[in-house]
Amino acid sequence: QLFWEKRLQGLSASDVSEQIIKSMELPKGLQGIVGPGNNDDTLLSAVASALHTSSAPITGQLSAAVEKNPAVWLNTSQPLCKAFIVTDDDIRKQEERVQQVRKKLEEALMADILSR
């Protein structure tokens, strides 16, 4: 099925208390969704699936013709977004975010250990 992500549209993850978990923000370079009625949540599902099921690089839809008729020109191994490039600056920013989150997690775990 070409637009399988559409089946997931409108569904959200929730925690044990049934509170809806806020969706991730996509990077600025990962915009411009192609295909019928797609949104950021649909794109997030497609990118997550592509990362999980393939070891090939994710580039987005490289053909400009896909915007005119996605059903004909769609590269099914790529998520439904325009082509994008990940820069060294993007990687550096993500590494910084990961380090910050790891530090917060370490502090939270240490606080939990000390409170017990």
N, CA, C and O atoms as CSV, one atom per row, in Angstrom:
chain,resi,resn,atom,element,x,y,z
A,1,GLN,N,N,0.852,-1.177,0.000
A,1,GLN,CA,C,0.000,0.000,0.000
A,1,GLN,C,C,0.894,1.236,0.000
A,1,GLN,O,O,1.795,1.360,0.830
A,2,LEU,N,N,0.642,2.144,-0.930
A,2,LEU,CA,C,1.495,3.313,-1.078
A,2,LEU,C,C,1.434,4.249,0.122
A,2,LEU,O,O,2.477,4.664,0.626
A,3,PHE,N,N,0.274,4.579,0.574
A,3,PHE,CA,C,0.131,5.578,1.629
A,3,PHE,C,C,-0.309,4.915,2.943
A,3,PHE,O,O,-1.309,5.311,3.542
A,4,TRP,N,N,0.449,3.903,3.379
A,4,TRP,CA,C,0.104,3.141,4.574
A,4,TRP,C,C,0.075,4.006,5.824
A,4,TRP,O,O,-0.645,3.701,6.775
A,5,GLU,N,N,0.854,5.087,5.829
A,5,GLU,CA,C,0.909,5.951,7.005
A,5,GLU,C,C,-0.445,6.581,7.317
A,5,GLU,O,O,-0.717,6.944,8.461
A,6,LYS,N,N,-1.295,6.709,6.295
A,6,LYS,CA,C,-2.617,7.303,6.490
A,6,LYS,C,C,-3.435,6.505,7.506
A,6,LYS,O,O,-4.272,7.070,8.210
A,7,ARG,N,N,-3.194,5.179,7.585
A,7,ARG,CA,C,-3.942,4.352,8.537
A,7,ARG,C,C,-3.626,4.730,9.978
A,7,ARG,O,O,-4.445,4.500,10.867
A,8,LEU,N,N,-2.453,5.305,10.222
A,8,LEU,CA,C,-2.048,5.677,11.575
A,8,LEU,C,C,-2.468,7.097,11.938
A,8,LEU,O,O,-2.319,7.513,13.087
A,9,GLN,N,N,-2.989,7.840,10.970
A,9,GLN,CA,C,-3.346,9.234,11.195
A,9,GLN,C,C,-4.442,9.324,12.259
A,9,GLN,O,O,-5.438,8.602,12.214
A,10,GLY,N,N,-4.233,10.216,13.200
A,10,GLY,CA,C,-5.208,10.429,14.261
A,10,GLY,C,C,-4.973,9.578,15.497
A,10,GLY,O,O,-5.623,9.787,16.521
A,11,LEU,N,N,-4.047,8.615,15.419
A,11,LEU,CA,C,-3.730,7.795,16.573
A,11,LEU,C,C,-2.600,8.447,17.359
A,11,LEU,O,O,-1.705,9.056,16.773
A,12,SER,N,N,-2.637,8.323,18.681
A,12,SER,CA,C,-1.598,8.903,19.527
A,12,SER,C,C,-1.169,7.889,20.575
A,12,SER,O,O,-1.953,7.037,20.994
A,13,ALA,N,N,0.066,7.992,20.986
A,13,ALA,CA,C,0.565,7.155,22.078
A,13,ALA,C,C,0.095,7.760,23.396
A,13,ALA,O,O,-0.089,8.972,23.511
A,14,SER,N,N,-0.096,6.889,24.389
A,14,SER,CA,C,-0.482,7.386,25.712
A,14,SER,C,C,0.292,6.614,26.775
A,14,SER,O,O,0.765,5.502,26.538
A,15,ASP,N,N,0.412,7.227,27.952
A,15,ASP,CA,C,1.118,6.575,29.050
A,15,ASP,C,C,0.137,5.711,29.849
A,15,ASP,O,O,-1.021,5.559,29.459
A,16,VAL,N,N,0.600,5.151,30.960
A,16,VAL,CA,C,-0.244,4.251,31.749
A,16,VAL,C,C,-1.477,4.931,32.322
A,16,VAL,O,O,-2.497,4.280,32.549
A,17,SER,N,N,-1.391,6.220,32.554
A,17,SER,CA,C,-2.555,6.938,33.081
A,17,SER,C,C,-3.445,7.456,31.950
A,17,SER,O,O,-4.341,8.269,32.179
A,18,GLU,N,N,-3.193,6.982,30.737
A,18,GLU,CA,C,-3.956,7.325,29.537
A,18,GLU,C,C,-3.856,8.792,29.146
A,18,GLU,O,O,-4.744,9.321,28.478
A,19,GLN,N,N,-2.782,9.449,29.559
A,19,GLN,CA,C,-2.501,10.806,29.128
A,19,GLN,C,C,-1.780,10.725,27.781
A,19,GLN,O,O,-0.840,9.945,27.631
A,20,ILE,N,N,-2.202,11.503,26.825
A,20,ILE,CA,C,-1.587,11.470,25.500
A,20,ILE,C,C,-0.179,12.036,25.578
A,20,ILE,O,O,0.043,13.106,26.144
A,21,ILE,N,N,0.770,11.304,25.003
A,21,ILE,CA,C,2.166,11.721,24.980
A,21,ILE,C,C,2.369,12.673,23.817
A,21,ILE,O,O,1.982,12.383,22.685
A,22,LYS,N,N,2.978,13.804,24.105
A,22,LYS,CA,C,3.213,14.825,23.079
A,22,LYS,C,C,4.137,14.274,21.992
A,22,LYS,O,O,5.129,13.607,22.283
A,23,SER,N,N,3.799,14.558,20.762
A,23,SER,CA,C,4.593,14.096,19.630
A,23,SER,C,C,5.901,14.873,19.535
A,23,SER,O,O,5.997,16.004,20.012
A,24,MET,N,N,6.898,14.265,18.922
A,24,MET,CA,C,8.188,14.928,18.743
A,24,MET,C,C,8.077,16.063,17.731
A,24,MET,O,O,7.199,16.063,16.868
A,25,GLU,N,N,8.973,17.018,17.853
A,25,GLU,CA,C,9.083,18.063,16.836
A,25,GLU,C,C,10.061,17.593,15.777
A,25,GLU,O,O,11.131,17.076,16.095
A,26,LEU,N,N,9.700,17.769,14.545
A,26,LEU,CA,C,10.587,17.379,13.460
A,26,LEU,C,C,11.596,18.483,13.191
A,26,LEU,O,O,11.288,19.659,13.391
A,27,PRO,N,N,12.791,18.129,12.744
A,27,PRO,CA,C,13.776,19.160,12.392
A,27,PRO,C,C,13.246,20.055,11.275
A,27,PRO,O,O,12.422,19.634,10.464
A,28,LYS,N,N,13.731,21.292,11.246
A,28,LYS,CA,C,13.264,22.266,10.246
A,28,LYS,C,C,13.497,21.791,8.815
A,28,LYS,O,O,12.683,22.076,7.936
A,29,GLY,N,N,14.584,21.076,8.566
A,29,GLY,CA,C,14.889,20.604,7.222
A,29,GLY,C,C,14.003,19.472,6.760
A,29,GLY,O,O,14.025,19.117,5.582
A,30,LEU,N,N,13.224,18.896,7.658
A,30,LEU,CA,C,12.368,17.761,7.338
A,30,LEU,C,C,10.926,18.217,7.253
A,30,LEU,O,O,10.086,17.831,8.066
A,31,GLN,N,N,10.652,19.042,6.260
A,31,GLN,CA,C,9.303,19.559,6.060
A,31,GLN,C,C,8.895,19.339,4.614
A,31,GLN,O,O,9.668,18.807,3.817
A,32,GLY,N,N,7.702,19.743,4.285
A,32,GLY,CA,C,7.236,19.631,2.919
A,32,GLY,C,C,6.808,18.217,2.595
A,32,GLY,O,O,7.472,17.509,1.838
A,33,ILE,N,N,5.711,17.822,3.165
A,33,ILE,CA,C,5.223,16.465,3.013
A,33,ILE,C,C,4.533,16.307,1.661
A,33,ILE,O,O,3.820,17.202,1.208
A,34,VAL,N,N,4.753,15.165,1.028
A,34,VAL,CA,C,4.090,14.876,-0.236
A,34,VAL,C,C,3.042,13.798,-0.005
A,34,VAL,O,O,3.114,13.056,0.974
A,35,GLY,N,N,2.094,13.712,-0.882
A,35,GLY,CA,C,1.041,12.713,-0.763
A,35,GLY,C,C,-0.244,13.339,-0.251
A,35,GLY,O,O,-0.253,14.491,0.182
A,36,PRO,N,N,-1.326,12.577,-0.301
A,36,PRO,CA,C,-2.645,13.130,0.049
A,36,PRO,C,C,-2.842,13.336,1.547
A,36,PRO,O,O,-2.795,12.380,2.321
A,37,GLY,N,N,-3.059,14.573,1.949
A,37,GLY,CA,C,-3.456,14.904,3.305
A,37,GLY,C,C,-2.518,14.468,4.408
A,37,GLY,O,O,-2.987,14.090,5.482
A,38,ASN,N,N,-1.242,14.501,4.197
A,38,ASN,CA,C,-0.294,14.105,5.230
A,38,ASN,C,C,0.009,15.270,6.161
A,38,ASN,O,O,-0.147,16.434,5.792
A,39,ASN,N,N,0.445,14.938,7.380
A,39,ASN,CA,C,0.837,15.954,8.350
A,39,ASN,C,C,2.126,15.522,9.028
A,39,ASN,O,O,2.700,14.495,8.662
A,40,ASP,N,N,2.593,16.287,10.011
A,40,ASP,CA,C,3.860,15.986,10.677
A,40,ASP,C,C,3.833,14.643,11.401
A,40,ASP,O,O,4.839,13.934,11.415
A,41,ASP,N,N,2.704,14.282,12.000
A,41,ASP,CA,C,2.620,13.000,12.690
A,41,ASP,C,C,2.745,11.835,11.710
A,41,ASP,O,O,3.375,10.822,12.016
A,42,THR,N,N,2.144,11.986,10.538
A,42,THR,CA,C,2.251,10.955,9.505
A,42,THR,C,C,3.693,10.836,9.037
A,42,THR,O,O,4.200,9.730,8.849
A,43,LEU,N,N,4.351,11.969,8.851
A,43,LEU,CA,C,5.748,11.959,8.430
A,43,LEU,C,C,6.624,11.321,9.503
A,43,LEU,O,O,7.531,10.554,9.180
A,44,LEU,N,N,6.371,11.623,10.760
A,44,LEU,CA,C,7.130,11.032,11.849
A,44,LEU,C,C,6.991,9.510,11.839
A,44,LEU,O,O,7.978,8.800,12.036
A,45,SER,N,N,5.784,9.005,11.613
A,45,SER,CA,C,5.569,7.558,11.520
A,45,SER,C,C,6.368,6.963,10.369
A,45,SER,O,O,6.975,5.901,10.510
A,46,ALA,N,N,6.366,7.647,9.233
A,46,ALA,CA,C,7.076,7.144,8.058
A,46,ALA,C,C,8.587,7.130,8.276
A,46,ALA,O,O,9.259,6.169,7.900
A,47,VAL,N,N,9.118,8.179,8.874
A,47,VAL,CA,C,10.561,8.252,9.126
A,47,VAL,C,C,10.971,7.197,10.155
A,47,VAL,O,O,11.980,6.514,9.973
A,48,ALA,N,N,10.205,7.060,11.221
A,48,ALA,CA,C,10.510,6.053,12.242
A,48,ALA,C,C,10.487,4.658,11.635
A,48,ALA,O,O,11.353,3.834,11.931
A,49,SER,N,N,9.513,4.394,10.801
A,49,SER,CA,C,9.420,3.087,10.158
A,49,SER,C,C,10.603,2.841,9.226
A,49,SER,O,O,11.167,1.747,9.208
A,50,ALA,N,N,10.977,3.863,8.451
A,50,ALA,CA,C,12.107,3.719,7.523
A,50,ALA,C,C,13.405,3.476,8.287
A,50,ALA,O,O,14.232,2.671,7.858
A,51,LEU,N,N,13.592,4.161,9.411
A,51,LEU,CA,C,14.792,3.955,10.222
A,51,LEU,C,C,14.821,2.553,10.833
A,51,LEU,O,O,15.882,1.944,10.969
A,52,HIS,N,N,13.659,2.062,11.192
A,52,HIS,CA,C,13.567,0.774,11.865
A,52,HIS,C,C,13.703,-0.405,10.898
A,52,HIS,O,O,14.285,-1.429,11.255
A,53,THR,N,N,13.181,-0.273,9.699
A,53,THR,CA,C,13.105,-1.421,8.789
A,53,THR,C,C,14.188,-1.465,7.724
A,53,THR,O,O,14.289,-2.454,6.998
A,54,SER,N,N,14.997,-0.425,7.612
A,54,SER,CA,C,15.985,-0.411,6.537
A,54,SER,C,C,17.308,0.152,7.035
A,54,SER,O,O,17.344,1.014,7.912
A,55,SER,N,N,18.382,-0.349,6.463
A,55,SER,CA,C,19.693,0.202,6.800
A,55,SER,C,C,20.138,1.209,5.738
A,55,SER,O,O,21.219,1.788,5.839
A,56,ALA,N,N,19.313,1.411,4.738
A,56,ALA,CA,C,19.632,2.370,3.673
A,56,ALA,C,C,19.479,3.800,4.191
A,56,ALA,O,O,18.687,4.047,5.100
A,57,PRO,N,N,20.232,4.742,3.617
A,57,PRO,CA,C,20.079,6.142,4.036
A,57,PRO,C,C,18.682,6.667,3.700
A,57,PRO,O,O,18.067,6.263,2.714
A,58,ILE,N,N,18.209,7.563,4.535
A,58,ILE,CA,C,16.902,8.173,4.291
A,58,ILE,C,C,17.135,9.546,3.674
A,58,ILE,O,O,17.768,10.413,4.276
A,59,THR,N,N,16.622,9.726,2.483
A,59,THR,CA,C,16.844,10.972,1.748
A,59,THR,C,C,15.562,11.723,1.453
A,59,THR,O,O,15.608,12.897,1.084
A,60,GLY,N,N,14.424,11.079,1.607
A,60,GLY,CA,C,13.160,11.681,1.196
A,60,GLY,C,C,12.917,11.381,-0.275
A,60,GLY,O,O,13.660,10.621,-0.896
A,61,GLN,N,N,11.886,11.974,-0.814
A,61,GLN,CA,C,11.521,11.760,-2.221
A,61,GLN,C,C,12.371,12.671,-3.100
A,61,GLN,O,O,12.244,13.894,-3.043
A,62,LEU,N,N,13.233,12.074,-3.909
A,62,LEU,CA,C,14.179,12.850,-4.712
A,62,LEU,C,C,13.579,13.398,-5.998
A,62,LEU,O,O,14.074,14.396,-6.523
A,63,SER,N,N,12.549,12.788,-6.508
A,63,SER,CA,C,11.965,13.221,-7.775
A,63,SER,C,C,11.030,14.404,-7.565
A,63,SER,O,O,10.174,14.377,-6.680
A,64,ALA,N,N,11.195,15.439,-8.375
A,64,ALA,CA,C,10.299,16.604,-8.296
A,64,ALA,C,C,8.908,16.233,-8.814
A,64,ALA,O,O,7.923,16.879,-8.456
A,65,ALA,N,N,8.822,15.206,-9.645
A,65,ALA,CA,C,7.541,14.797,-10.216
A,65,ALA,C,C,6.603,14.217,-9.166
A,65,ALA,O,O,5.392,14.163,-9.383
A,66,VAL,N,N,7.146,13.783,-8.027
A,66,VAL,CA,C,6.320,13.184,-6.982
A,66,VAL,C,C,5.300,14.180,-6.441
A,66,VAL,O,O,4.241,13.769,-5.965
A,67,GLU,N,N,5.588,15.471,-6.502
A,67,GLU,CA,C,4.642,16.481,-6.020
A,67,GLU,C,C,3.423,16.569,-6.937
A,67,GLU,O,O,2.325,16.891,-6.481
A,68,LYS,N,N,3.609,16.288,-8.217
A,68,LYS,CA,C,2.494,16.350,-9.163
A,68,LYS,C,C,1.592,15.130,-9.042
A,68,LYS,O,O,0.368,15.251,-9.068
A,69,ASN,N,N,2.203,13.950,-8.911
A,69,ASN,CA,C,1.421,12.728,-8.813
A,69,ASN,C,C,2.176,11.707,-7.965
A,69,ASN,O,O,2.903,10.876,-8.509
A,70,PRO,N,N,2.013,11.757,-6.624
A,70,PRO,CA,C,2.776,10.866,-5.757
A,70,PRO,C,C,2.481,9.387,-5.991
A,70,PRO,O,O,3.341,8.544,-5.736
A,71,ALA,N,N,1.296,9.059,-6.467
A,71,ALA,CA,C,0.960,7.661,-6.687
A,71,ALA,C,C,1.784,7.049,-7.818
A,71,ALA,O,O,1.968,5.832,-7.857
A,72,VAL,N,N,2.278,7.873,-8.730
A,72,VAL,CA,C,3.044,7.371,-9.872
A,72,VAL,C,C,4.540,7.427,-9.602
A,72,VAL,O,O,5.259,6.470,-9.889
A,73,TRP,N,N,5.016,8.542,-9.052
A,73,TRP,CA,C,6.450,8.771,-8.940
A,73,TRP,C,C,7.027,8.473,-7.568
A,73,TRP,O,O,8.186,8.797,-7.311
A,74,LEU,N,N,6.270,7.880,-6.700
A,74,LEU,CA,C,6.684,7.659,-5.322
A,74,LEU,C,C,7.787,6.605,-5.220
A,74,LEU,O,O,7.681,5.524,-5.799
A,75,ASN,N,N,8.841,6.931,-4.481
A,75,ASN,CA,C,9.877,5.965,-4.126
A,75,ASN,C,C,9.428,5.349,-2.813
A,75,ASN,O,O,9.520,5.992,-1.767
A,76,THR,N,N,8.944,4.115,-2.850
A,76,THR,CA,C,8.323,3.505,-1.673
A,76,THR,C,C,9.318,3.177,-0.563
A,76,THR,O,O,8.903,2.894,0.560
A,77,SER,N,N,10.612,3.206,-0.847
A,77,SER,CA,C,11.594,2.932,0.205
A,77,SER,C,C,11.952,4.184,1.000
A,77,SER,O,O,12.737,4.107,1.945
A,78,GLN,N,N,11.394,5.327,0.636
A,78,GLN,CA,C,11.678,6.582,1.322
A,78,GLN,C,C,10.402,7.154,1.927
A,78,GLN,O,O,9.311,6.938,1.399
A,79,PRO,N,N,10.536,7.890,3.047
A,79,PRO,CA,C,9.349,8.509,3.661
A,79,PRO,C,C,8.753,9.588,2.750
A,79,PRO,O,O,9.405,10.089,1.834
A,80,LEU,N,N,7.509,9.922,3.030
A,80,LEU,CA,C,6.778,10.882,2.203
A,80,LEU,C,C,7.137,12.321,2.561
A,80,LEU,O,O,6.348,13.030,3.186
A,81,CYS,N,N,8.316,12.737,2.166
A,81,CYS,CA,C,8.746,14.115,2.377
A,81,CYS,C,C,9.668,14.504,1.231
A,81,CYS,O,O,10.205,13.653,0.522
A,82,LYS,N,N,9.833,15.795,1.071
A,82,LYS,CA,C,10.767,16.266,0.053
A,82,LYS,C,C,12.186,15.872,0.458
A,82,LYS,O,O,12.460,15.618,1.631
A,83,ALA,N,N,13.062,15.825,-0.506
A,83,ALA,CA,C,14.461,15.474,-0.235
A,83,ALA,C,C,15.048,16.449,0.780
A,83,ALA,O,O,14.709,17.633,0.781
A,84,PHE,N,N,15.927,15.950,1.638
A,84,PHE,CA,C,16.548,16.791,2.658
A,84,PHE,C,C,17.990,16.366,2.847
A,84,PHE,O,O,18.390,15.272,2.449
A,85,ILE,N,N,18.756,17.240,3.453
A,85,ILE,CA,C,20.163,16.971,3.723
A,85,ILE,C,C,20.410,17.227,5.205
A,85,ILE,O,O,19.984,18.249,5.743
A,86,VAL,N,N,21.097,16.302,5.862
A,86,VAL,CA,C,21.484,16.471,7.256
A,86,VAL,C,C,22.899,17.049,7.260
A,86,VAL,O,O,23.827,16.441,6.728
A,87,THR,N,N,23.055,18.221,7.862
A,87,THR,CA,C,24.356,18.893,7.872
A,87,THR,C,C,25.154,18.518,9.120
A,87,THR,O,O,24.618,17.952,10.073
A,88,ASP,N,N,26.432,18.843,9.096
A,88,ASP,CA,C,27.279,18.611,10.270
A,88,ASP,C,C,26.759,19.402,11.467
A,88,ASP,O,O,26.835,18.934,12.603
A,89,ASP,N,N,26.230,20.600,11.214
A,89,ASP,CA,C,25.675,21.417,12.286
A,89,ASP,C,C,24.459,20.729,12.917
A,89,ASP,O,O,24.290,20.766,14.136
A,90,ASP,N,N,23.610,20.100,12.090
A,90,ASP,CA,C,22.463,19.354,12.612
A,90,ASP,C,C,22.922,18.230,13.536
A,90,ASP,O,O,22.357,18.019,14.608
A,91,ILE,N,N,23.948,17.517,13.105
A,91,ILE,CA,C,24.477,16.409,13.902
A,91,ILE,C,C,25.058,16.921,15.209
A,91,ILE,O,O,24.835,16.327,16.264
A,92,ARG,N,N,25.800,18.015,15.150
A,92,ARG,CA,C,26.403,18.595,16.351
A,92,ARG,C,C,25.317,19.035,17.347
A,92,ARG,O,O,25.441,18.789,18.547
A,93,LYS,N,N,24.263,19.679,16.855
A,93,LYS,CA,C,23.174,20.109,17.731
A,93,LYS,C,C,22.488,18.908,18.387
A,93,LYS,O,O,22.151,18.946,19.570
A,94,GLN,N,N,22.287,17.847,17.608
A,94,GLN,CA,C,21.648,16.658,18.159
A,94,GLN,C,C,22.530,16.000,19.216
A,94,GLN,O,O,22.026,15.531,20.236
A,95,GLU,N,N,23.830,15.962,18.983
A,95,GLU,CA,C,24.754,15.408,19.975
A,95,GLU,C,C,24.694,16.198,21.272
A,95,GLU,O,O,24.735,15.620,22.358
A,96,GLU,N,N,24.596,17.522,21.161
A,96,GLU,CA,C,24.491,18.357,22.362
A,96,GLU,C,C,23.198,18.063,23.118
A,96,GLU,O,O,23.201,17.972,24.346
A,97,ARG,N,N,22.099,17.914,22.390
A,97,ARG,CA,C,20.815,17.607,23.029
A,97,ARG,C,C,20.868,16.261,23.738
A,97,ARG,O,O,20.345,16.121,24.843
A,98,VAL,N,N,21.497,15.270,23.110
A,98,VAL,CA,C,21.616,13.946,23.722
A,98,VAL,C,C,22.431,14.039,25.005
A,98,VAL,O,O,22.064,13.439,26.016
A,99,GLN,N,N,23.531,14.783,24.974
A,99,GLN,CA,C,24.363,14.931,26.173
A,99,GLN,C,C,23.586,15.613,27.298
A,99,GLN,O,O,23.698,15.208,28.455
A,100,GLN,N,N,22.799,16.642,26.976
A,100,GLN,CA,C,22.002,17.330,27.993
A,100,GLN,C,C,20.971,16.392,28.619
A,100,GLN,O,O,20.794,16.381,29.837
A,101,VAL,N,N,20.301,15.612,27.791
A,101,VAL,CA,C,19.284,14.691,28.299
A,101,VAL,C,C,19.929,13.595,29.138
A,101,VAL,O,O,19.380,13.201,30.167
A,102,ARG,N,N,21.085,13.098,28.712
A,102,ARG,CA,C,21.794,12.085,29.507
A,102,ARG,C,C,22.179,12.639,30.871
A,102,ARG,O,O,22.077,11.944,31.882
A,103,LYS,N,N,22.621,13.889,30.896
A,103,LYS,CA,C,23.005,14.513,32.172
A,103,LYS,C,C,21.781,14.640,33.089
A,103,LYS,O,O,21.870,14.354,34.282
A,104,LYS,N,N,20.634,15.072,32.531
A,104,LYS,CA,C,19.413,15.174,33.327
A,104,LYS,C,C,18.987,13.809,33.863
A,104,LYS,O,O,18.551,13.691,35.008
A,105,LEU,N,N,19.116,12.779,33.024
A,105,LEU,CA,C,18.757,11.430,33.450
A,105,LEU,C,C,19.675,10.957,34.571
A,105,LEU,O,O,19.218,10.357,35.544
A,106,GLU,N,N,20.960,11.226,34.430
A,106,GLU,CA,C,21.917,10.851,35.473
A,106,GLU,C,C,21.575,11.537,36.793
A,106,GLU,O,O,21.601,10.909,37.851
A,107,GLU,N,N,21.251,12.839,36.725
A,107,GLU,CA,C,20.896,13.584,37.932
A,107,GLU,C,C,19.627,13.026,38.567
A,107,GLU,O,O,19.536,12.917,39.790
A,108,ALA,N,N,18.643,12.673,37.730
A,108,ALA,CA,C,17.397,12.130,38.255
A,108,ALA,C,C,17.624,10.770,38.904
A,108,ALA,O,O,17.054,10.481,39.956
A,109,LEU,N,N,18.453,9.933,38.282
A,109,LEU,CA,C,18.749,8.624,38.862
A,109,LEU,C,C,19.518,8.756,40.176
A,109,LEU,O,O,19.252,8.026,41.130
A,110,MET,N,N,20.463,9.680,40.223
A,110,MET,CA,C,21.217,9.897,41.461
A,110,MET,C,C,20.297,10.417,42.572
A,110,MET,O,O,20.404,9.978,43.718
A,111,ALA,N,N,19.414,11.328,42.247
A,111,ALA,CA,C,18.451,11.849,43.229
A,111,ALA,C,C,17.558,10.723,43.744
A,111,ALA,O,O,17.253,10.669,44.935
A,112,ASP,N,N,17.137,9.827,42.854
A,112,ASP,CA,C,16.298,8.697,43.251
A,112,ASP,C,C,17.056,7.749,44.161
A,112,ASP,O,O,16.509,7.269,45.154
A,113,ILE,N,N,18.310,7.478,43.830
A,113,ILE,CA,C,19.134,6.585,44.662
A,113,ILE,C,C,19.346,7.188,46.045
A,113,ILE,O,O,19.257,6.481,47.049
A,114,LEU,N,N,19.629,8.503,46.107
A,114,LEU,CA,C,19.864,9.168,47.395
A,114,LEU,C,C,18.593,9.241,48.229
A,114,LEU,O,O,18.666,9.214,49.458
A,115,SER,N,N,17.433,9.333,47.593
A,115,SER,CA,C,16.181,9.423,48.348
A,115,SER,C,C,15.770,8.080,48.959
A,115,SER,O,O,14.950,8.031,49.875
A,116,ARG,N,N,16.341,7.013,48.449
A,116,ARG,CA,C,16.010,5.681,48.992
A,116,ARG,C,C,16.947,5.399,50.101
A,116,ARG,O,O,16.871,4.337,50.718
